[in-house]
Amino acid sequence: MKKRFKLGVIGCGFMARAILKGIVLSDFLSERKILVSDISEEQLDKVNELGVRVTTDNAYVAENCEYLLLAVTPQNFGEAVKSLGQVKPEKIISVIAGLKKNTIKNAFGTAAVKVARCMPNLPCSIGSGIIGIDMADFNKNQDDLEFINGVFNCLGTVLSVDESKMDAVAGVSGSGPAYTFIFIDSLVDAGVKHGLTRAEAKLLAAQTVLGAAEMVLRDEQTVSELIMQVCSKGGATIEAVKVFEEKGFRAIVYDAVEACVGRSKELSDR
């Protein structure tokens, strides 16, 4: 039976709203083909301006949509499943952190349900994100793959990965914006200490990080080669790089990512 809506969304928090905004504003999918539910009408009010259909009835969403996007918190997943009653969705897109595909399938009592597990990050909210996605359940259907890719292409770059790598994705890109914000904030504070206004230092630091990232993505040189391009012998930059190396900057980054990956694994194994 043909579904009335193409995409259903359960949960209307920050990431769900970012996804909806990206989809609608990019014209990837008509707002009339999207149905959103949340227990909070206040949350639903935040997407009314997009023109999508809204309801507080999760079961109605699951029954009437071809693809079901689960965007609830891990703590509320059980209640969300319970609210569907006897309705068993066939195609699920999950952005629930730490929730494995098998956990979702077991919750619905069937291995037949297809699940795409996704790990978006905060810059998705401005269309500059990176999204790691395991779409192995949909590999036999090109239309499904194109739709799921299309949803997240509205938010940034899509990287197809096996679910076994999802904890690493969380450690590098899922939590990565926080690490980058710390680095930028430190540059800003250092700039202020040496005479810049906070606004000047913020612009200099943020644009420098943005430009450097673009060079890493576009340039055929390795990151090590790019570093050496900035470090002229006897210059100022090499002195700064020496401090990073002496203070163990790389080791700090490794340890931070390892702590994040470890915690992500703990949450996934619950």
ChimeraX attribute file (.defattr): number of C-alpha atoms within 10 A of each C-alpha:
attribute: neighborCount
match mode: 1-to-1
recipient: residues
	/A:1	5
	/A:2	8
	/A:3	13
	/A:4	15
	/A:5	20
	/A:6	19
	/A:7	27
	/A:8	27
	/A:9	28
	/A:10	24
	/A:11	26
	/A:12	27
	/A:13	16
	/A:14	13
	/A:15	18
	/A:16	21
	/A:17	21
	/A:18	20
	/A:19	24
	/A:20	25
	/A:21	22
	/A:22	23
	/A:23	22
	/A:24	19
	/A:25	13
	/A:26	14
	/A:27	11
	/A:28	14
	/A:29	18
	/A:30	15
	/A:31	20
	/A:32	15
	/A:33	16
	/A:34	23
	/A:35	25
	/A:36	27
	/A:37	23
	/A:38	21
	/A:39	15
	/A:40	13
	/A:41	13
	/A:42	10
	/A:43	16
	/A:44	22
	/A:45	12
	/A:46	13
	/A:47	19
	/A:48	12
	/A:49	9
	/A:50	16
	/A:51	13
	/A:52	18
	/A:53	17
	/A:54	20
	/A:55	16
	/A:56	16
	/A:57	15
	/A:58	24
	/A:59	20
	/A:60	17
	/A:61	28
	/A:62	27
	/A:63	20
	/A:64	19
	/A:65	23
	/A:66	21
	/A:67	26
	/A:68	25
	/A:69	25
	/A:70	21
	/A:71	25
	/A:72	23
	/A:73	16
	/A:74	15
	/A:75	9
	/A:76	12
	/A:77	18
	/A:78	14
	/A:79	11
	/A:80	21
	/A:81	18
	/A:82	14
	/A:83	14
	/A:84	18
	/A:85	11
	/A:86	11
	/A:87	16
	/A:88	16
	/A:89	21
	/A:90	16
	/A:91	20
	/A:92	23
	/A:93	23
	/A:94	22
	/A:95	22
	/A:96	21
	/A:97	21
	/A:98	22
	/A:99	21
	/A:100	20
	/A:101	21
	/A:102	14
	/A:103	14
	/A:104	22
	/A:105	16
	/A:106	11
	/A:107	14
	/A:108	20
	/A:109	11
	/A:110	13
	/A:111	13
	/A:112	13
	/A:113	18
	/A:114	21
	/A:115	26
	/A:116	21
	/A:117	28
	/A:118	26
	/A:119	22
	/A:120	28
	/A:121	22
	/A:122	20
	/A:123	17
	/A:124	21
	/A:125	20
	/A:126	14
	/A:127	18
	/A:128	15
	/A:129	21
	/A:130	22
	/A:131	28
	/A:132	25
	/A:133	26
	/A:134	23
	/A:135	21
	/A:136	16
	/A:137	17
	/A:138	17
	/A:139	11
	/A:140	9
	/A:141	9
	/A:142	9
	/A:143	11
	/A:144	16
	/A:145	16
	/A:146	11
	/A:147	16
	/A:148	18
	/A:149	18
	/A:150	15
	/A:151	20
	/A:152	24
	/A:153	23
	/A:154	25
	/A:155	26
	/A:156	20
	/A:157	17
	/A:158	21
	/A:159	17
	/A:160	14
	/A:161	17
	/A:162	13
	/A:163	19
	/A:164	10
	/A:165	13
	/A:166	25
	/A:167	23
	/A:168	19
	/A:169	26
	/A:170	24
	/A:171	20
	/A:172	19
	/A:173	21
	/A:174	23
	/A:175	17
	/A:176	17
	/A:177	15
	/A:178	12
	/A:179	15
	/A:180	13
	/A:181	12
	/A:182	11
	/A:183	14
	/A:184	21
	/A:185	16
	/A:186	14
	/A:187	17
	/A:188	23
	/A:189	15
	/A:190	14
	/A:191	18
	/A:192	16
	/A:193	12
	/A:194	10
	/A:195	10
	/A:196	15
	/A:197	13
	/A:198	15
	/A:199	11
	/A:200	13
	/A:201	22
	/A:202	20
	/A:203	12
	/A:204	16
	/A:205	19
	/A:206	18
	/A:207	13
	/A:208	13
	/A:209	14
	/A:210	10
	/A:211	11
	/A:212	15
	/A:213	12
	/A:214	11
	/A:215	14
	/A:216	13
	/A:217	11
	/A:218	9
	/A:219	11
	/A:220	10
	/A:221	11
	/A:222	10
	/A:223	14
	/A:224	8
	/A:225	11
	/A:226	15
	/A:227	14
	/A:228	13
	/A:229	9
	/A:230	12
	/A:231	16
	/A:232	11
	/A:233	10
	/A:234	8
	/A:235	10
	/A:236	11
	/A:237	14
	/A:238	16
	/A:239	12
	/A:240	12
	/A:241	15
	/A:242	11
	/A:243	11
	/A:244	12
	/A:245	11
	/A:246	10
	/A:247	11
	/A:248	12
	/A:249	13
	/A:250	12
	/A:251	11
	/A:252	11
	/A:253	13
	/A:254	13
	/A:255	12
	/A:256	16
	/A:257	21
	/A:258	16
	/A:259	13
	/A:260	19
	/A:261	21
	/A:262	15
	/A:263	16
	/A:264	20
	/A:265	17
	/A:266	12
	/A:267	15
	/A:268	15
	/A:269	11
	/A:270	9
